């Protein structure tokens, strides 16, 4: 992938729903427009992240499965760091 994340969250080995909860925490520390890369091994995270993005202001420009590792790139939505 050519995407350059501003932060990387390694949630490999964590069971559902921890990858999503940790991602939400990591996103809260980023400014709007910044990119978070998430690594997870929980197969349920594929659906969890899809649902989360559909219900949030964030975007997921890419996601992929590499063997047993799921990778997600999430761009934080919003109107700037103060919003």
N, CA, C and O of each residue as an XYZ file, in Angstrom:
332
protein
N       0.834     -1.199      0.000
C       0.000      0.000      0.000
C       0.867      1.247      0.000
O       1.933      1.282      0.614
N       0.398      2.254     -0.689
C       1.114      3.514     -0.750
C       0.667      4.484      0.342
O       1.205      5.586      0.450
N      -0.300      4.086      1.141
C      -0.795      4.955      2.207
C       0.243      5.078      3.313
O       0.810      4.079      3.754
N       0.490      6.306      3.759
C       1.450      6.564      4.828
C       0.702      6.958      6.096
O       0.227      8.088      6.201
N       0.588      6.047      7.059
C      -0.172      6.357      8.264
C       0.552      7.343      9.171
O       1.781      7.405      9.190
N      -0.230      8.108      9.919
C       0.309      8.998     10.940
C       0.532      8.243     12.241
O       1.327      8.667     13.079
N      -0.174      7.112     12.416
C      -0.033      6.279     13.608
C      -0.378      4.848     13.218
O      -1.169      4.617     12.304
N       0.225      3.886     13.922
C      -0.037      2.470     13.675
C      -0.473      1.832     14.988
O       0.172      2.006     16.021
N      -1.568      1.096     14.933
C      -2.071      0.365     16.089
C      -1.910     -1.126     15.825
O      -2.491     -1.658     14.879
N      -1.129     -1.795     16.652
C      -0.958     -3.240     16.530
C      -1.920     -3.918     17.496
O      -1.653     -4.002     18.694
N      -3.043     -4.400     16.966
C      -4.054     -5.072     17.779
C      -4.063     -6.570     17.499
O      -5.061     -7.246     17.753
N      -2.957     -7.087     16.977
C      -2.884     -8.523     16.694
C      -2.956     -9.307     17.996
O      -2.332     -8.945     18.994
N      -3.728    -10.385     17.968
C      -3.884    -11.239     19.130
C      -4.999    -10.820     20.070
O      -5.337    -11.560     20.994
N      -5.574     -9.653     19.853
C      -6.662     -9.187     20.713
C      -8.004     -9.708     20.194
O      -8.269     -9.629     18.995
N      -8.854    -10.239     21.078
C     -10.164    -10.735     20.651
C     -11.161     -9.597     20.464
O     -10.980     -8.500     20.993
N     -12.202     -9.873     19.714
C     -13.299     -8.941     19.509
C     -13.905     -8.586     20.856
O     -14.073     -9.491     21.674
N     -14.238     -7.363     21.143
C     -14.215     -6.167     20.297
C     -12.992     -5.274     20.523
O     -13.011     -4.101     20.150
N     -11.934     -5.811     21.127
C     -10.791     -4.967     21.485
C     -10.113     -4.252     20.316
O      -9.736     -3.092     20.481
N      -9.934     -4.875     19.137
C      -9.305     -4.112     18.053
C     -10.062     -2.817     17.722
O      -9.451     -1.769     17.513
N     -11.381     -2.901     17.678
C     -12.175     -1.707     17.378
C     -12.103     -0.697     18.521
O     -11.972      0.501     18.270
N     -12.186     -1.151     19.762
C     -12.119     -0.225     20.891
C     -10.771      0.486     20.951
O     -10.713      1.690     21.204
N      -9.688     -0.254     20.720
C      -8.353      0.347     20.715
C      -8.213      1.331     19.552
O      -7.562      2.367     19.686
N      -8.826      1.005     18.411
C      -8.774      1.906     17.258
C      -9.503      3.207     17.562
O      -9.036      4.282     17.188
N     -10.639      3.116     18.235
C     -11.379      4.325     18.604
C     -10.539      5.209     19.524
O     -10.530      6.431     19.376
N      -9.834      4.593     20.471
C      -8.953      5.347     21.362
C      -7.830      6.020     20.582
O      -7.510      7.185     20.820
N      -7.235      5.282     19.651
C      -6.131      5.835     18.850
C      -6.619      6.980     17.977
O      -5.923      7.985     17.830
N      -7.806      6.844     17.399
C      -8.362      7.913     16.567
C      -8.604      9.180     17.376
O      -8.457     10.285     16.855
N      -8.970      9.029     18.637
C      -9.243     10.207     19.470
C      -7.989     11.045     19.693
O      -8.084     12.229     20.017
N      -6.823     10.443     19.524
C      -5.565     11.168     19.709
C      -5.067     11.828     18.418
O      -4.104     12.594     18.444
N      -5.717     11.534     17.300
C      -5.290     12.087     16.012
C      -6.078     13.344     15.678
O      -7.172     13.565     16.199
N      -5.510     14.164     14.803
C      -6.218     15.323     14.274
C      -7.040     14.895     13.064
O      -6.738     13.887     12.426
N      -8.067     15.657     12.755
C      -8.899     15.370     11.578
C      -8.010     15.292     10.340
O      -7.109     16.110     10.155
N      -8.275     14.308      9.505
C      -7.524     14.128      8.274
C      -6.317     13.211      8.413
O      -5.759     12.766      7.410
N      -5.906     12.920      9.655
C      -4.768     12.027      9.835
C      -5.203     10.584      9.637
O      -6.381     10.248      9.758
N      -4.213      9.726      9.327
C      -4.484      8.345      8.949
C      -3.954      7.376     10.000
O      -2.800      7.466     10.418
N      -4.809      6.450     10.420
C      -4.451      5.396     11.363
C      -4.419      4.063     10.619
O      -5.351      3.727      9.887
N      -3.341      3.311     10.814
C      -3.272      1.955     10.288
C      -3.483      0.998     11.453
O      -2.849      1.138     12.499
N      -4.374      0.026     11.274
C      -4.678     -0.955     12.315
C      -4.322     -2.344     11.810
O      -4.686     -2.721     10.696
N      -3.605     -3.107     12.639
C      -3.292     -4.503     12.349
C      -4.073     -5.353     13.337
O      -3.993     -5.121     14.543
N      -4.826     -6.332     12.850
C      -5.629     -7.185     13.717
C      -5.607     -8.617     13.196
O      -5.389     -8.855     12.008
N      -5.835     -9.564     14.098
C      -5.919    -10.971     13.694
C      -7.314    -11.536     13.933
O      -7.585    -12.681     13.571
N      -8.189    -10.764     14.527
C      -9.554    -11.214     14.798
C     -10.389    -11.112     13.520
O     -10.578    -10.018     12.987
N     -10.889    -12.247     13.029
C     -11.657    -12.257     11.780
C     -12.906    -11.394     11.874
O     -13.345    -10.837     10.867
N     -13.489    -11.271     13.066
C     -14.680    -10.454     13.246
C     -14.409     -8.970     13.069
O     -15.340     -8.186     12.891
N     -13.146     -8.580     13.116
C     -12.818     -7.155     12.959
C     -13.186     -6.647     11.565
O     -13.450     -5.456     11.398
N     -13.208     -7.526     10.564
C     -13.547     -7.110      9.194
C     -14.937     -6.474      9.177
O     -15.130     -5.393      8.620
N     -15.896     -7.155      9.790
C     -17.265     -6.647      9.850
C     -17.369     -5.487     10.848
O     -18.072     -4.509     10.592
N     -16.671     -5.595     11.978
C     -16.719     -4.535     12.987
C     -16.274     -3.189     12.417
O     -16.941     -2.175     12.621
N     -15.146     -3.179     11.703
C     -14.639     -1.924     11.156
C     -15.538     -1.394     10.038
O     -15.730     -0.185      9.908
N     -16.080     -2.296      9.242
C     -16.996     -1.889      8.171
C     -18.218     -1.180      8.759
O     -18.627     -0.130      8.263
N     -18.797     -1.750      9.810
C     -19.966     -1.163     10.460
C     -19.610      0.160     11.131
O     -20.352      1.136     11.018
N     -18.481      0.193     11.827
C     -18.037      1.408     12.503
C     -17.883      2.569     11.515
O     -18.345      3.678     11.784
N     -17.241      2.317     10.382
C     -17.017      3.372      9.384
C     -18.350      3.858      8.819
O     -18.540      5.058      8.618
N     -19.269      2.930      8.565
C     -20.575      3.305      8.005
C     -21.359      4.205      8.962
O     -22.189      5.001      8.522
N     -21.103      4.083     10.263
C     -21.854      4.832     11.262
C     -21.075      6.025     11.830
O     -21.530      6.665     12.778
N     -19.912      6.324     11.260
C     -19.081      7.398     11.801
C     -18.754      8.410     10.718
O     -19.141      8.258      9.559
N     -18.036      9.442     11.121
C     -17.598     10.460     10.165
C     -16.232     10.115      9.569
O     -15.698     10.875      8.761
N     -15.670      8.983      9.962
C     -14.355      8.576      9.478
C     -14.471      7.873      8.124
O     -15.556      7.466      7.709
N     -13.330      7.742      7.449
C     -13.278      7.055      6.154
C     -12.286      5.902      6.248
O     -11.335      5.952      7.027
N     -12.517      4.869      5.450
C     -11.574      3.763      5.350
C     -11.135      3.661      3.891
O     -11.763      2.956      3.101
N     -10.037      4.374      3.526
C      -9.608      4.370      2.132
C      -9.121      3.006      1.647
O      -9.092      2.754      0.442
N      -8.736      2.120      2.579
C      -8.279      0.794      2.164
C      -8.340     -0.168      3.331
O      -8.286      0.224      4.497
N      -8.454     -1.440      2.983
C      -8.305     -2.528      3.948
C      -7.899     -3.751      3.164
O      -8.256     -3.899      1.995
N      -7.147     -4.637      3.814
C      -6.711     -5.841      3.123
C      -6.455     -6.956      4.113
O      -6.241     -6.728      5.304
N      -6.482     -8.156      3.593
C      -6.187     -9.340      4.379
C      -4.871     -9.905      3.892
O      -4.714    -10.187      2.704
N      -3.912    -10.076      4.810
C      -2.611    -10.648      4.465
C      -2.405    -11.881      5.337
O      -1.927    -11.783      6.468
N      -2.770    -13.040      4.802
C      -2.702    -14.254      5.602
C      -3.698    -14.163      6.745
O      -4.901    -14.034      6.516
N      -3.198    -14.231      7.985
C      -4.075    -14.159      9.151
C      -4.158    -12.747      9.723
O      -4.768    -12.539     10.772
N      -3.550    -11.777      9.043
C      -3.546    -10.398      9.534
C      -4.456     -9.533      8.664
O      -4.371     -9.541      7.436
N      -5.317     -8.798      9.334
C      -6.201     -7.840      8.661
C      -5.626     -6.450      8.885
O      -5.280     -6.080     10.007
N      -5.528     -5.677      7.790
C      -4.977     -4.317      7.879
C      -6.048     -3.325      7.434
O      -6.703     -3.501      6.406
N      -6.202     -2.288      8.233
C      -7.201     -1.248      7.964
C      -6.506      0.105      7.992
O      -5.639      0.350      8.831
N      -6.886      0.971      7.081
C      -6.409      2.345      7.085
C      -7.641      3.221      7.297
O      -8.569      3.206      6.488
N      -7.642      3.978      8.381
C      -8.796      4.803      8.741
C      -8.365      6.254      8.813
O      -7.451      6.616      9.553
N      -9.049      7.083      8.021
C      -8.779      8.524      8.036
C      -9.793      9.186      8.955
O     -11.004      9.052      8.776
N      -9.271      9.905      9.945
C     -10.147     10.549     10.915
C     -10.942     11.670     10.256
O     -10.395     12.521      9.555
N     -12.248     11.643     10.503
C     -13.129     12.684      9.996
C     -13.165     13.863     10.938
O     -12.485     13.884     11.964
N     -13.959     14.832     10.577
C     -14.098     16.003     11.431
C     -13.586     17.259     10.750
O     -13.163     17.233      9.594
N     -13.635     18.355     11.488
C     -13.302     19.653     10.911
C     -12.084     20.278     11.568
O     -12.091     21.468     11.880
N     -11.048     19.497     11.780
C      -9.849     20.075     12.383
C      -9.663     19.587     13.799
O     -10.549     18.961     14.380
N      -8.502     19.879     14.344
C      -8.147     19.335     15.645
C      -9.005     19.896     16.772
O      -9.141     19.254     17.813
N      -9.585     21.077     16.588
C     -10.392     21.670     17.644
C     -11.859     21.325     17.567
O     -12.625     21.727     18.443
N     -12.280     20.595     16.553
C     -13.699     20.308     16.354
C     -14.172     19.132     17.169
O     -15.347     18.769     17.107
